[in-house]
Every structure is written in structure tokens, then in C-alpha cells.
Amino acid sequence: MTPDRPGAPFGSHRVLEPHGVLPQPAFRLDNGFGTRWDNEIVVEVETLNIDAASFRQMEEAAGGDPAGICDLVRRTVDERGKQHNPVTNSGGMLLGTVRYVGSAVSPSRAPRVGDRIATLASLTLTPLAIESFGEVRRASAQIDVRGTAAIADGAPFARLPDDLPAKLALAVLDVAGAPIQVARRTKPGDSVLILGAGGKSGILCAVQAREIAGPTGRVIGLESYAKYADELRALGVCDEVLSVDATDALAVYRAVLAANGGREVDLAVCCVNVDGAEMGTILPRRQHGGAYFFSMSTSFTRCALGAEGVGKDVELIIGNGYATDHAAWALDVVRKHPALRALFEKRYG
């Protein structure tokens, strides 16, 4: 390998096509690792955590066959140099061990060679090469691989904690942006609706909403998968768990108002992994309330035009997966709630 060739800002030296864009919207990235770029961290990859919408789409396309899912990932990475699902336009994140830190990487954030880290920036912008595939864990949307990836200086990552199992920490870090955003937008006494409340992001949001809304608030979870709905009820953080299809906006609206004393909610959070839940999130919100769309299956065109069409003057919040200190925040939510940790260890750890 040649030493320390100067890299371009934000990893744009990796873009092969089209010219002039950044790595995330690029169609294809250079995923070769024969050159050492001075602004990169190179990681030996052991696990991909595919985002929920992307994993569900690939699982359906492969008929549930783990080998078929791996084949879809391999084809995407071979074609694009990154795991950027062409159907859902989403990716995920990864777990691995640091093998090289470029000389221009900021010393204040540089990991040590040998550190195990999880990336907190999407796989849709991460140069990735895969040598082989291992176990596919459908419950956590994780795929074990042998591969190599690059993190551009400035892209966030987190060192794995010592007190949580690696696979559990990876599952939590995959959705770390969700609970901190709920914490920012919830006030004591608020009513909060969470669609897809039985998945990992939804549960974290429900726990966070309960903590801040408090005993005078109301947390309503919507979960159509019976097993997850039962586990959410057993967790005891929701005042009501509704088994309603999130894509049936009118059914959601009626059920939420019935569960909330005839009132619309202060905040709605969409964590479902299928498209079509936009209006189910918007309709039950009060005027001038907020809606946080964490799901990568969301159509923001449908959100904006749908809200307009029903006369809802509400704040539509794009589900930014990054917030300052969000990784530590999400891990602390798990640490502070033993029942939540036990459930996540059962599912993901």
C-alpha cells in the first residue's frame, strides 16, 4: 500500500460516478483498498446491520432465504461499491475493527488501531468490499461478513462499550438517533404516539417518551406484529398498545383518538419498516404538533402533500440518524432500564 495519499473532503475522492456529488447520492464508489488515504479510517468488517426497511425488502425479494439475502447484498456491493439498496435507497451501518488511521484524521476523534467500532453514518455512503458471508440474523437484520470499509474523517462512529454484548450494542447504535430526538420533543404531560412501537427503534422511543412524559402523560404504541405487541405490553411503558395496520390511516386515527380520550396527540413518531404510514402518522396529531419520521421507508413528498391536503399545520421532522452524543444517549437508555435490556438481549444479543 502506498502511504498517505491526500484524500478529498467528506470522502469525495471515493466517488466514481456521477462526477461532482458526495458519496451518499453517488451511484458508485471506489471500494478498493490498495491506497492509503490520509483522511480515512479503514475498518476490518465483521457484521453489517442492515436498516429495517432495506432488510425487509431483501428478505421478501429472496423469499426469506438467507443465502438469497446475502446474494442481493453481494450484487449491490459489487455494482455500487457500497451497500446502497436500489429499491429502498437505504443502507444500515457496520461493526468492525480499526486497521488503519490516516495521518490527517483529527487527533481529537481518531480511534486506535485495534479498536472495535460501529459506524454511525449510513452504509449508503461507506466504501465497502466483502470477501465472504456468514450468519444472517433475521431478528436483528444483521449479517456477519468478512470485508473492508472506509470511514471518511468527519463521519461519526462509536467505540463499542465494554458492558454490553457487541451484537446488542450494534442493534442499539443502528437506531441511536431515535430516542434522543424523542427526548428533545417531548414534554411532561404530553401524549405521544409511536407507530411501529414494537421494533428496536420504536421500543427505545416508547421508553424515552414514558420517561419524559411521566405519569401525567400518555404513551400509545401501535404494533401490528402480535409477538412484538405482546412484548411491548409486557414491558409496561405504554398506556395502550394498539394492534392496527399503520398504513390504514383512518383506522389509526380512530383507534388513537379512542385511546387518548378523544384527543389528538402532541407528538407522533413513525418507526415502521414499510411505506405508506405517512398519513397514519399525520392524521392523529393535533394542530401545531410534531411528527418525527425515523423510518427510512418514508416518502417525504407524501408527508408534505398529505398534511396539506387534510389541513394539518404541523411540523414534519425528517428522521436524521445523527444527533450530538446520540450513541451514548441510546446506550444509556438501555442501561437505565433493566427490562428493556433483557428484552433486547433476548432478541439481539
C-alpha positions in Angstrom: 0.0 0.0 0.0 1.2 3.5 -0.8 1.4 5.8 2.2 -1.0 8.6 2.9 -2.3 9.9 -0.3 -4.2 13.2 0.3 -8.0 12.5 0.3 -10.7 14.9 -0.7 -13.2 16.5 1.8 -16.1 14.3 3.0 -14.6 11.2 1.3 -15.5 12.6 -2.2 -12.3 11.1 -3.6 -14.1 7.8 -3.5 -16.9 8.9 -5.9 -16.6 7.2 -9.3 -19.9 8.3 -10.8 -21.5 10.7 -11.3 -18.9 13.4 -11.1 -19.3 16.2 -8.6 -21.6 14.5 -5.9 -20.8 13.4 -2.4 -20.6 9.6 -1.5 -24.2 9.2 -0.3 -26.1 10.2 -3.5 -23.3 8.8 -5.7 -24.2 5.8 -7.8 -20.8 4.1 -7.5 -17.9 4.4 -5.1 -14.3 3.2 -5.3 -14.2 0.3 -2.8 -10.5 -0.7 -3.4 -8.1 -0.5 -0.5 -4.8 -0.6 -2.3 -4.2 3.1 -1.5 -3.9 4.7 2.0 -5.9 7.9 2.0 -4.8 10.3 4.7 -8.3 11.3 5.8 -9.7 7.8 6.2 -10.2 5.2 8.9 -10.0 1.7 7.4 -12.1 -1.0 9.2 -12.0 -4.8 9.0 -15.7 -5.5 8.9 -17.3 -8.4 10.8 -21.0 -7.5 10.8 -23.4 -5.4 8.7 -26.5 -4.1 10.5 -28.9 -3.6 7.6 -31.6 -0.9 8.2 -35.0 -2.4 8.8 -36.7 -1.2 5.6 -33.9 -2.5 3.4 -33.6 -5.9 5.2 -37.4 -6.4 4.9 -37.4 -5.6 1.2 -34.4 -8.0 0.6 -36.0 -10.7 2.7 -39.2 -10.5 0.7 -37.3 -10.5 -2.6 -35.3 -13.6 -1.5 -38.4 -15.4 -0.2 -36.9 -15.5 3.3 -33.8 -17.4 2.1 -30.6 -16.2 4.0 -28.4 -17.1 1.1 -30.6 -15.1 -1.2 -30.4 -12.1 1.1 -26.6 -12.4 1.0 -26.6 -12.6 -2.8 -28.6 -9.4 -3.0 -26.1 -7.6 -0.8 -23.2 -9.0 -2.8 -24.7 -7.8 -6.0 -25.3 -4.4 -4.7 -21.8 -4.0 -3.2 -20.2 -5.3 -6.4 -22.2 -2.9 -8.6 -22.1 0.2 -6.4 -19.0 -0.2 -4.1 -21.3 0.3 -1.1 -24.5 -1.3 0.5 -27.0 1.1 -1.0 -30.2 -0.8 -1.6 -31.5 0.4 -5.0 -35.2 -0.3 -4.0 -35.4 1.4 -0.6 -32.4 3.8 -1.2 -31.2 3.0 2.3 -28.3 1.0 3.9 -27.6 0.5 7.5 -24.3 0.5 9.5 -21.4 -1.8 10.4 -19.3 -3.3 13.2 -15.6 -3.9 12.8 -12.0 -3.4 14.0 -9.8 -0.4 13.1 -6.9 -1.4 10.9 -5.6 2.0 9.7 -5.9 5.6 10.7 -4.9 8.2 8.2 -2.4 10.9 9.2 -4.9 13.7 8.5 -7.7 12.2 10.7 -8.4 14.7 13.5 -6.5 13.6 16.6 -9.4 14.6 18.8 -11.6 11.8 17.2 -9.0 9.3 15.9 -9.5 5.8 17.2 -6.6 3.4 17.9 -5.7 0.6 15.6 -7.4 -2.5 17.1 -10.4 -0.6 18.5 -13.8 -2.2 17.8 -16.2 0.4 16.5 -19.6 0.8 15.0 -20.2 3.3 12.2 -22.9 5.8 12.8 -23.1 7.0 9.2 -25.1 5.1 6.6 -23.7 2.2 4.5 -25.1 4.2 1.6 -22.0 6.4 1.8 -19.5 3.9 3.1 -17.0 2.3 0.7 -17.3 -1.4 1.3 -15.8 -4.6 -0.1 -17.0 -8.0 1.0 -14.9 -11.2 0.8 -17.4 -13.7 2.3 -20.7 -14.0 4.2 -21.5 -15.7 7.5 -24.6 -16.0 9.6 -27.8 -14.0 8.8 -29.7 -13.0 11.9 -33.2 -12.0 10.7 -34.5 -10.7 14.1 -31.8 -8.1 14.2 -31.2 -7.6 10.5 -27.6 -8.4 11.0 -25.3 -10.2 8.5 -21.8 -11.5 9.5 -19.2 -10.9 6.8 -15.5 -10.7 6.2 -14.8 -7.4 4.5 -13.2 -4.0 4.5 -14.7 -0.5 4.8 -13.5 3.1 4.9 -14.8 5.9 7.1 -14.1 9.5 5.9 -12.8 11.9 8.6 -15.9 13.6 10.0 -18.3 10.7 9.6 -19.4 9.6 13.1 -18.6 6.3 14.7 -18.7 4.9 18.2 -16.3 2.7 20.1 -18.1 -0.4 21.4 -18.9 -0.3 25.1 -17.4 -2.9 27.5 -20.6 -3.6 29.4 -22.9 -4.6 26.6 -22.7 -7.6 24.2 -21.3 -6.4 20.8 -24.3 -7.5 18.8 -26.7 -5.9 21.2 -24.7 -2.6 21.2 -24.7 -2.7 17.4 -28.5 -3.2 17.3 -29.0 -0.2 19.6 -26.4 2.0 17.8 -28.2 1.3 14.5 -31.2 3.3 15.7 -29.4 5.6 18.1 -30.8 8.8 16.5 -34.4 7.9 17.6 -34.6 8.2 21.4 -32.6 11.4 21.7 -34.9 13.1 19.1 -38.0 12.0 21.1 -36.4 13.3 24.3 -35.9 16.7 22.6 -39.5 16.9 21.5 -41.4 15.5 24.5 -42.6 17.5 27.5 -44.0 16.3 30.8 -47.7 15.6 30.4 -47.5 15.1 26.6 -49.4 12.4 24.7 -47.1 10.5 22.3 -48.0 8.1 19.6 -45.3 5.7 18.3 -46.1 3.7 15.1 -44.0 0.5 14.9 -43.5 0.7 18.6 -42.5 -3.0 19.0 -39.3 -2.8 16.9 -36.0 -1.7 18.3 -36.3 2.0 17.4 -40.0 2.0 18.4 -39.3 0.5 21.8 -36.5 2.9 22.5 -38.8 5.8 21.6 -41.6 4.4 23.8 -39.2 4.1 26.8 -37.9 7.5 26.3 -41.3 9.1 25.8 -42.6 7.4 29.0 -39.6 8.7 31.0 -40.2 12.3 30.0 -44.0 12.5 29.6 -44.2 11.0 33.1 -47.3 9.8 34.9 -49.5 12.7 33.6 -48.6 12.0 30.0 -49.8 9.2 27.8 -47.8 6.9 25.6 -49.6 5.0 22.8 -47.8 2.3 20.9 -49.1 0.9 17.6 -47.7 -2.5 16.6 -49.4 -4.9 14.2 -46.9 -7.9 14.7 -48.6 -9.9 17.5 -45.4 -11.1 19.2 -43.8 -7.7 19.3 -47.1 -6.2 20.6 -47.2 -8.7 23.4 -43.6 -8.0 24.4 -44.3 -4.3 24.3 -47.3 -4.7 26.6 -45.2 -6.8 29.0 -42.6 -4.0 29.1 -45.2 -1.7 30.7 -44.1 1.6 29.2 -47.2 2.2 27.0 -50.7 3.2 28.4 -52.2 1.5 25.3 -50.8 -0.9 22.7 -52.9 -0.9 19.5 -52.8 -3.7 17.0 -53.6 -1.7 14.0 -52.1 -1.6 10.5 -50.1 1.7 10.3 -50.8 2.1 6.6 -54.6 2.3 7.3 -54.6 6.0 8.2 -58.3 6.2 9.1 -58.2 3.1 11.3 -55.1 4.5 13.0 -56.9 7.9 13.5 -60.0 6.3 15.1 -58.0 3.9 17.3 -55.7 6.7 18.6 -58.5 9.1 19.4 -60.3 6.3 21.3 -57.1 5.5 23.2 -56.4 9.2 24.0 -59.8 10.3 25.4 -60.9 11.7 22.0 -57.9 14.0 21.7 -55.2 14.1 19.0 -51.6 13.5 20.2 -48.9 16.1 20.8 -46.2 14.1 19.1 -46.3 11.2 16.6 -43.2 9.1 15.8 -43.1 6.8 12.8 -40.8 3.8 13.2 -42.4 1.3 10.8 -40.3 -0.5 8.2 -42.9 -0.4 5.4 -44.0 2.5 3.2 -47.5 4.0 3.4 -47.6 5.0 7.0 -47.2 8.7 6.4 -50.9 9.7 6.9 -51.3 7.3 9.8 -48.7 9.4 11.5 -50.0 12.8 10.4 -53.8 12.4 11.0 -53.8 11.7 14.7 -51.6 14.7 15.6 -53.0 17.9 16.9 -52.7 21.1 15.0 -49.2 22.7 15.6 -48.0 19.4 17.0 -45.0 17.5 15.6 -44.3 14.3 13.7 -40.9 12.6 13.7 -40.4 10.2 10.7 -37.5 8.0 11.7 -38.4 5.3 9.2 -36.3 5.2 6.0 -39.3 3.9 4.1 -41.0 7.3 4.5 -41.9 9.4 1.4 -41.5 13.0 2.4 -43.5 14.0 -0.7 -46.5 12.1 0.7 -45.9 13.7 4.1 -45.9 17.2 2.8 -48.7 16.9 0.3 -50.8 14.7 2.6 -50.6 17.2 5.5 -51.5 20.0 3.2 -54.5 18.0 1.8 -56.0 17.5 5.3 -55.3 21.0 6.5 -52.7 19.9 9.2 -50.4 22.8 10.3 -47.8 20.5 11.8 -44.1 20.3 12.0 -42.8 17.4 9.8 -39.4 16.3 11.1 -37.0 14.3 8.9 -35.5 11.4 10.8 -31.9 12.5 11.0 -30.0 9.5 12.2 -27.3 11.7 13.8 -27.5 14.0 16.8 -24.8 15.2 19.1 -24.0 12.4 21.7 -26.8 10.2 20.3 -24.8 7.0 20.6 -24.0 7.4 24.3 -27.6 8.6 24.9 -29.2 5.5 23.3 -26.9 3.1 25.1 -27.7 4.8 28.4 -31.4 4.3 27.8 -30.8 0.6 27.6 -28.5 0.7 30.7 -31.1 2.5 32.8 -34.0 0.2 32.0 -33.2 -3.5 33.0 -36.4 -4.9 31.5 -35.6 -3.2 28.2 -32.1 -4.5 28.3 -33.3 -8.0 29.0 -35.7 -7.9 26.0 -33.0 -6.6 23.7 -30.6 -9.2 24.9 -33.2 -11.9 24.2 -33.8 -10.5 20.7 -30.5 -9.2 19.5 -27.7 -10.0 22.0 
